[in-house]
Amino acid sequence: MRRLRMWMVLLLALATGGLAGYLALEYLQQRATPLIAAEPRRNRLVVAARDLEVGSIVSASDVRVVDWPGDALPPGYASTPSEVLGRGVVTPIRVNEPLLGSKLADKEAGGGLSIVIPEGMRALSVRVDDVTAVAGFVGPGKRVDVLVTMGGRGNESGFTRVVLQNISVLAAGQQVQQDLNGRPQTVSVMTLLVTPEEAEVLALASVEGRIQLALRNTLDTSEITTPGARVAQLLSRGAPQPPARRPVPVRPPRPPAPEPEPNVIEVYKGGSKTLITF
């Protein structure tokens, strides 16, 4: 009887332990299911397969589709290659960077320099040399001031003045991509981004005078009013100044000498008095 009770207690303990283990296992499975379900869903996103330059047309070899986790998608993204193929690149795109609508032109716009020109602006090219282009350091993406010099050598009426300020350079020669290493490049033509009014000033300056570009800091957007420089002012600036003369004091005129008092003699004759002056 005693042994039977021991077996019953043992069986009860085993049953209780098994039930507790089963309940613990069910609890853990119920807790793990939401964690697996909470895994973020993945979206398809089109990115650049290589670096894309400004003005190039996107082809099938330029893109690839990747998984993008989460719902934080960039605005203007493309999920299929057909959305970006045949469109021109407006701003530089680096490898693995998403191809957004803001970085691409419309399909009908094509490629080249024309898609980079904002609405209401114009692109005007001017002939330059090494001196005009600041030894080749003026390139796409840089900002310059345009100076014009009128009058030939030896002409005292010649002058130089800044006619345009803070002008963006679109292209140097045929290159519309900015050199990331900052290396100078020798070109004969610079293409500047100007308004129609600035285009008239630049065209007249390039025909009637000699233009020169002054490279400026891209963060400096201030405009300065200058009086210009003339040949006469340039020559007078370096000429020696004559010594200053001391003013000669002007002496006041001497007053006239007083006339001597006349000598008077009284002469009495026959009881009459006569005055003789000499």
Summary of the structure (lengths in Angstrom):
residues: 278
radius of gyration: 48.2
end to end distance: 191.2
largest distance: 208.8
contacts: 627
relative contact order: 0.10
helix: 27%
strand: 28%
